[in-house]
Amino acid sequence: MSEQAKQNGFDIYEVFSQRTHNSSFVHQFSLLAPNHEVAMSMARENFLRRDAVVNIWVVKRENVYVCPPEEREFLQRLDNKEYRETKGYGDLQAKWRAHRDRYEQQQQSNKQ
């Protein structure tokens, strides 16, 4: 936060919105405000006139926990569950085609 904002009693607030009841909250923007009520009012004025949402969160930035760089290694998965990822299925048709062609070639060479 800038030194001038601290001196003037302003805090940085982060604004999150939810478009539908089933959707996730998405970060929209940051703003400077002297207190939570003003921050909420500013968020409504600036954001809600553009997009319709069902919920909005206005959170003081200092209350948002950010994982420090030295702790990010602990965010890695502890177990190897790559089999749950779908990255290997992208070219499945090409793989089946290659297997079929190989099988057909073997069948033709067996007949000869």
BASE-400059 format. One record per residue: x, y negated, z negated of N, C-alpha, C, CB in turn; residue number from 1. Coordinates in Angstrom, 2 decimals, always signed. Each point is the difference from the previous one (the first is absolute). Glycine has a CB too. Example, Ala and Ser with C-alpha at 12.3 -4.5 7.8 and 13.67 -1.06 7.14 Angstrom:
% BASE-400059
> +13.19; +5.69; -7.80; -0.89; -1.19; +0.00; +0.90; -1.20; +0.00; -1.89; +1.17; -1.25; 1 .
> +1.54; -2.22; +1.97; +0.82; -1.19; -0.06; -0.77; -1.09; -0.73; +1.18; +0.63; +2.15; 2 .
***
This chain:
% BASE-400059
> +0.85; +1.17; +0.00; -0.85; -1.17; +0.00; +0.90; -1.23; +0.00; -1.87; +1.23; -1.22; 1 .
> +1.43; -2.27; +1.89; +0.82; -1.21; +0.06; +0.02; -0.70; -1.36; -0.53; -0.26; +2.45; 2 .
> +1.59; -0.43; -2.70; +0.17; -0.71; -1.27; -1.06; -1.09; -0.16; +2.47; +0.47; +0.07; 3 .
> -2.82; -1.12; +1.03; -1.00; -1.07; -0.06; -1.38; +0.56; -0.37; +1.31; -1.30; +1.71; 4 .
> -1.64; +2.47; -1.17; -1.29; +0.62; -0.32; -0.06; +0.36; -1.48; -0.18; +0.89; +2.34; 5 .
> +1.29; -0.39; -2.90; +0.03; +0.32; -1.43; -0.19; -1.26; -0.84; +1.52; +1.94; +0.48; 6 .
> -0.88; -3.00; -0.09; -0.09; -1.25; -0.76; -1.41; -0.56; +0.05; +2.40; -0.46; +0.49; 7 .
> -3.08; +0.64; +0.62; -1.35; -0.53; +0.14; -1.06; +0.94; -0.59; +0.75; -1.19; +2.05; 8 .
> -0.33; +2.33; -2.57; -0.93; +0.93; -0.63; -0.75; +0.88; +0.98; -0.23; -1.63; -1.79; 9 .
> +0.75; +1.80; +2.99; -0.64; +0.85; +1.00; +0.60; +1.39; -0.03; -0.45; -2.01; +1.44; 10 .
> -0.36; +2.99; -1.11; +0.44; +1.38; +0.12; -0.32; +0.49; +1.41; -0.35; +0.42; -2.49; 11 .
> +1.05; +0.63; +2.90; -0.28; +0.61; +1.29; -0.99; +1.14; -0.23; +2.30; -0.62; +0.91; 12 .
> -3.36; +0.63; -0.11; -1.01; +1.04; -0.07; -0.02; +0.76; +1.33; -1.38; -1.36; -1.64; 13 .
> +1.16; +2.66; +1.56; -0.12; +0.85; +1.18; -1.47; +0.32; +0.20; +2.33; +0.98; -0.34; 14 .
> -2.78; -1.05; +1.58; -1.41; +0.23; +0.32; -0.14; +1.29; +0.80; -0.46; -2.49; +0.00; 15 .
> -0.41; +3.38; -0.49; -0.29; +1.28; +0.65; -1.49; +0.03; +0.30; +1.92; +1.18; -1.20; 16 .
> -2.29; -0.53; +2.31; -1.42; +0.09; +0.34; -0.35; +1.41; +0.41; +0.00; -2.40; +0.71; 17 .
> -1.29; +2.71; -0.82; -0.55; +1.29; +0.37; -1.17; -0.26; +0.96; +0.70; +1.09; -2.22; 18 .
> -0.59; -0.62; +3.46; -1.02; -0.28; +1.02; -1.30; +0.76; -0.23; +1.84; -0.42; +1.61; 19 .
> -1.74; +1.70; -1.98; -1.19; +0.81; -0.27; +0.21; +0.71; -1.33; -0.48; +0.31; +2.48; 20 .
> -0.59; +0.28; -3.00; +0.11; +0.69; -1.28; +0.92; +1.22; +0.08; -2.31; -0.80; -0.56; 21 .
> +2.48; +1.36; +1.74; +0.83; +1.19; +0.17; +1.43; -0.31; +0.41; -2.06; +1.22; +0.60; 22 .
> +2.35; -2.45; -0.24; +1.34; -0.32; +0.49; +0.94; -0.36; -1.15; -1.00; -0.80; +2.15; 23 .
> +2.28; +0.82; -1.84; +1.03; -0.34; -0.99; +0.15; -1.51; -0.09; +1.20; +2.17; +0.44; 24 .
> -0.62; -2.63; -1.53; +0.32; -1.41; -0.12; +1.24; -0.30; +0.83; -1.02; -0.10; -2.31; 25 .
> +1.01; -1.07; +2.95; +1.10; -0.42; +0.87; +0.48; -1.37; -0.46; -0.92; +1.34; +1.96; 26 .
> +2.24; -1.51; -2.04; +0.56; -1.30; -0.38; -0.26; -0.99; +1.13; +1.79; +1.09; -1.44; 27 .
> -2.27; -2.29; +1.09; -0.33; -0.99; +1.01; +0.99; -1.16; +0.02; -2.38; +0.63; -0.25; 28 .
> +2.64; -1.25; -0.90; +0.91; -1.13; -0.04; +0.33; -0.35; -1.44; -0.95; -0.87; +2.17; 29 .
> +1.85; -0.06; -2.34; +0.38; -0.52; -1.32; -0.44; -1.45; -0.08; +1.98; +1.59; -0.18; 30 .
> -2.21; -2.06; -1.03; -0.34; -1.41; -0.17; +0.52; -0.51; -1.33; -2.05; +0.30; +1.42; 31 .
> +2.20; -1.61; -1.53; +0.42; -0.66; -1.23; -1.21; -0.61; -0.68; +2.29; -0.48; +0.96; 32 .
> -2.45; +0.72; -2.25; -1.14; -0.56; -0.73; +0.39; -0.18; -1.46; -1.64; +1.10; +1.59; 33 .
> +1.00; -2.05; -2.29; +0.32; -0.24; -1.40; -0.57; +1.06; -0.94; +0.06; -2.40; +0.53; 34 .
> -1.16; +3.07; -0.13; -0.59; +1.04; -0.84; -0.80; +0.97; +0.87; -0.12; -1.60; -1.97; 35 .
> -0.38; +2.65; +1.32; -0.68; +1.05; +0.75; -1.30; -0.48; +0.64; +1.00; +1.65; -1.56; 36 .
> -1.76; -2.49; +0.89; -1.27; -0.48; +0.54; +0.22; -0.80; +1.28; -0.95; -0.05; -2.31; 37 .
> +1.94; -0.82; +2.31; +0.30; -0.78; +1.20; +0.50; +0.92; +1.11; +0.55; -2.03; -1.42; 38 .
> +0.27; +3.01; +1.06; +0.52; +0.94; +1.00; -1.15; +0.77; +0.66; +2.15; +0.22; -1.31; 39 .
> -3.11; +0.23; +0.51; -1.15; +0.72; +0.55; -0.81; -0.89; +0.91; -0.06; +1.44; -2.04; 40 .
> -0.15; -2.67; +1.63; -0.75; -0.95; +0.82; +0.72; -0.27; +1.33; -0.94; -1.04; -2.09; 41 .
> +2.26; +0.85; +2.02; +0.78; -0.24; +1.23; -0.04; +1.22; +0.92; +1.49; -1.57; -1.28; 42 .
> -1.40; +2.76; +0.69; -0.04; +1.21; +0.81; -1.34; +0.13; +0.71; +1.60; +1.11; -1.58; 43 .
> -2.67; -1.38; +0.86; -1.33; +0.05; +0.62; -0.12; -1.01; +1.13; -0.97; +0.77; -2.18; 44 .
> +1.40; -2.00; +1.92; -0.10; -1.06; +1.00; +0.83; +0.31; +1.24; -0.40; -1.63; -1.83; 45 .
> +1.61; +2.10; +1.64; +0.90; +0.22; +1.12; -0.25; +1.31; +0.73; +1.66; -1.34; -1.19; 46 .
> -2.08; +2.36; +0.50; -0.10; +1.31; +0.61; -1.41; +0.34; +0.43; +1.91; +0.70; -1.36; 47 .
> -2.87; -0.90; +0.49; -1.36; +0.48; +0.25; -0.72; -0.75; +1.11; -0.08; +0.66; -2.37; 48 .
> +0.57; -1.80; +2.77; -0.67; -0.67; +1.11; +0.39; +0.61; +1.33; -0.05; -2.10; -1.33; 49 .
> +1.13; +2.94; +1.33; +0.43; +0.67; +1.24; -0.55; +1.40; +0.12; +2.06; -1.36; -0.04; 50 .
> -1.97; +2.16; -1.02; -0.36; +1.42; +0.06; -0.99; +0.34; -1.10; +2.24; +0.54; +0.99; 51 .
> -3.13; +0.39; -0.67; -0.94; +0.50; -1.01; +0.67; +1.14; -0.76; -2.01; -0.67; +1.41; 52 .
> +1.95; +0.62; -2.72; +0.57; +1.05; -0.84; -1.00; +0.35; -1.10; +2.37; -0.79; +0.50; 53 .
> -2.17; +1.97; -1.12; -0.88; +0.40; -1.10; +0.66; -0.24; -1.35; -1.04; +1.70; +1.49; 54 .
> +2.36; -1.88; -1.51; +0.70; -0.22; -1.26; +1.29; -0.75; +0.27; -1.00; +2.09; -0.99; 55 .
> +1.44; -2.82; -0.01; +1.25; -0.76; +0.12; +0.72; +0.06; -1.34; -0.99; -1.55; +1.77; 56 .
> +2.31; +1.71; -1.72; +0.82; -0.04; -1.21; +0.96; -1.17; +0.11; -0.17; +2.51; -0.31; 57 .
> +0.29; -3.26; -0.76; +0.99; -1.07; -0.09; +0.83; +0.30; -1.24; -1.51; -1.74; +1.16; 58 .
> +2.80; +2.02; -0.94; +0.87; +0.48; -1.06; +1.23; -0.89; -0.09; -0.81; +2.36; +0.33; 59 .
> +1.16; -2.73; -1.55; +1.22; -0.78; -0.19; +1.19; +0.87; +0.41; -1.05; -1.35; -1.90; 60 .
> +1.96; +0.80; +2.70; +1.10; +0.78; +0.54; +0.83; +0.67; -1.09; +0.07; -1.55; +1.94; 61 .
> +0.10; +0.89; -3.06; +0.81; +0.58; -1.07; -0.66; +1.22; -0.63; +0.93; -2.26; -0.45; 62 .
> -2.24; +2.47; +0.71; -0.70; +1.17; -0.51; +0.00; +1.18; +0.97; -1.42; -1.55; -1.30; 63 .
> +2.02; +1.36; +2.47; +0.12; +1.09; +0.97; +1.36; +0.64; -0.22; -1.52; -1.15; +1.70; 64 .
> +1.52; +2.45; -2.01; +1.25; +0.70; -0.25; +0.61; +0.42; +1.33; -0.82; +0.80; -2.25; 65 .
> +2.07; -1.14; +2.44; +0.73; +0.39; +1.20; +1.11; +0.95; -0.43; -0.54; -2.20; +1.19; 66 .
> +0.63; +3.32; -0.50; +1.01; +0.99; -0.32; +1.38; -0.56; +0.37; -1.66; +1.90; +0.39; 67 .
> +2.57; -2.02; -1.35; +1.32; -0.55; +0.31; +0.79; +0.95; +0.90; +0.00; -1.21; -2.20; 68 .
> +0.94; +0.68; +2.98; +0.75; +0.84; +0.95; +0.68; +1.20; -0.65; +0.37; -2.04; +1.34; 69 .
> +0.13; +1.89; -2.55; +0.69; +1.12; -0.64; -0.95; +1.13; -0.39; +1.69; -1.63; -0.83; 70 .
> -3.00; +1.38; +0.79; -0.98; +1.04; -0.33; -0.67; +0.59; +1.23; -0.38; -1.16; -2.15; 71 .
> +0.63; +0.63; +3.34; -0.70; +0.46; +1.20; +0.37; +1.42; +0.39; -0.09; -2.35; +0.76; 72 .
> +1.25; +2.82; -1.19; +0.37; +1.38; +0.31; -0.95; +0.98; -0.67; +2.39; -0.70; +0.24; 73 .
> -3.03; +0.28; -1.33; -0.94; +0.87; -0.70; -1.35; +0.09; +0.72; +1.14; -0.58; -2.14; 74 .
> -1.33; -0.20; +3.21; -1.23; +0.05; +0.77; +0.01; +1.13; +1.02; -0.25; -2.46; -0.31; 75 .
> +1.41; +3.09; +0.51; +0.10; +1.11; +0.93; -0.80; +1.18; -0.54; +2.29; -0.78; +0.77; 76 .
> -2.84; +1.57; +0.14; -0.78; +1.17; -0.41; +0.91; +1.00; -0.70; -1.60; -0.34; +1.91; 77 .
> +1.10; +0.95; -2.95; +0.77; +1.00; -0.74; -0.07; +1.36; +0.65; -0.42; -1.28; -2.08; 78 .
> -0.62; +1.54; +2.81; -0.16; +1.30; +0.62; +0.05; -0.16; +1.53; -1.37; +0.84; -1.98; 79 .
> +1.74; +0.20; +2.64; +0.07; -0.03; +1.45; -1.32; +0.54; +0.55; +2.53; +0.29; -0.02; 80 .
> -3.38; -1.19; +0.45; -1.29; +0.40; +0.54; -0.16; -0.55; +1.41; -0.99; +0.08; -2.31; 81 .
> +2.05; +0.01; +3.10; -0.06; -0.49; +1.37; -1.03; +0.77; +0.82; +2.39; -0.67; -0.16; 82 .
> -2.69; +1.90; -0.26; -0.98; +0.79; +0.73; -1.38; -0.65; -0.03; +1.30; +2.05; -0.55; 83 .
> -1.53; -2.98; -0.35; -1.28; -0.70; -0.06; -0.07; -1.16; +0.99; -0.19; +0.66; -2.41; 84 .
> +1.32; -1.06; +2.93; +0.03; -1.13; +0.93; -0.32; +0.49; +1.40; +1.69; -1.20; -1.43; 85 .
> -2.29; +0.35; +2.22; -0.45; +0.40; +1.34; +1.00; -0.36; +1.09; -2.32; -0.28; -0.78; 86 .
> +3.52; -0.10; +0.43; +0.94; -0.46; +1.01; +0.38; +1.09; +1.00; +0.87; -1.63; -1.67; 87 .
> -0.98; +2.91; +1.33; +0.37; +1.06; +0.91; -1.08; +0.37; +1.00; +1.44; +0.82; -1.77; 88 .
> -2.64; -1.40; +1.66; -1.11; +0.38; +0.86; -0.17; -0.92; +1.20; -1.09; +0.94; -2.00; 89 .
> +1.90; -1.93; +2.12; -0.16; -0.98; +1.08; +0.11; +0.61; +1.38; +0.91; -1.69; -1.53; 90 .
> +0.00; +2.62; +1.75; +0.19; +0.61; +1.32; -0.40; +1.48; -0.02; +1.86; -1.64; +0.48; 91 .
> -2.91; +1.97; -1.19; -0.42; +1.38; -0.15; -0.39; +0.64; +1.34; -0.78; -0.55; -2.31; 92 .
> +0.10; -0.20; +3.16; -0.40; +0.54; +1.30; +1.23; +0.36; +0.83; -2.11; -1.36; -0.08; 93 .
> +3.12; +0.52; +0.06; +1.22; +0.28; +0.77; +0.69; +1.25; -0.53; +0.27; -2.46; +0.48; 94 .
> -0.27; +2.65; -1.80; +0.61; +1.19; -0.58; -0.75; +1.26; +0.43; +0.79; -1.36; -1.97; 95 .
> -2.13; +1.32; +1.92; -0.79; +1.15; +0.42; +0.22; +0.30; +1.48; -1.71; -0.54; -1.77; 96 .
> +1.77; -0.51; +2.58; +0.24; +0.17; +1.43; +1.35; +0.68; +0.24; -1.41; -2.03; +0.48; 97 .
> +2.44; +1.61; -1.21; +1.34; +0.58; +0.16; -0.02; +1.48; -0.41; +1.05; -2.25; -0.43; 98 .
> -1.74; +2.58; -0.64; -0.10; +1.40; -0.43; -0.76; +0.83; +1.03; +0.07; -0.73; -2.40; 99 .
> -1.14; +0.19; +2.94; -0.79; +0.71; +1.00; +0.83; +0.25; +1.26; -2.11; -1.05; -0.91; 100 .
> +2.84; +0.02; +1.35; +0.85; +0.15; +1.19; +1.07; +1.06; -0.23; -0.42; -2.40; +0.61; 101 .
> +1.03; +2.37; -1.77; +1.02; +0.99; -0.32; -0.59; +1.42; -0.02; +1.24; -1.75; -1.34; 102 .
> -2.43; +1.88; +0.79; -0.68; +1.30; -0.05; -0.32; +0.50; +1.42; -0.97; -0.59; -2.26; 103 .
> +0.45; -0.32; +3.09; -0.34; +0.38; +1.37; +1.24; +0.40; +0.78; -1.95; -1.55; -0.07; 104 .
> +3.07; +0.86; -0.15; +1.24; +0.36; +0.67; +0.48; +1.38; -0.45; +0.61; -2.43; +0.17; 105 .
> -0.74; +2.73; -1.45; +0.39; +1.33; -0.50; -0.89; +1.09; +0.61; +0.80; -1.05; -2.15; 106 .
> -2.09; +0.75; +2.27; -0.91; +0.99; +0.58; +0.35; +0.25; +1.47; -1.80; -0.72; -1.60; 107 .
> +2.14; -0.31; +2.35; +0.35; +0.16; +1.40; +1.33; +0.77; +0.14; -1.22; -2.15; +0.55; 108 .
> +2.18; +1.85; -1.42; +1.27; +0.71; +0.10; -0.14; +1.47; -0.41; +1.21; -2.15; -0.45; 109 .
> -2.14; +2.46; -0.45; -0.27; +1.38; -0.40; -0.65; +0.79; +1.13; -0.24; -0.76; -2.38; 110 .
> -0.57; +0.12; +3.21; -0.68; +0.66; +1.10; +0.98; +0.34; +1.13; -2.12; -1.22; -0.59; 111 .
> +3.15; +0.44; +0.71; +0.97; +0.21; +1.10; +1.02; +0.97; -0.34; -0.36; -2.22; +0.72; 112 .
***
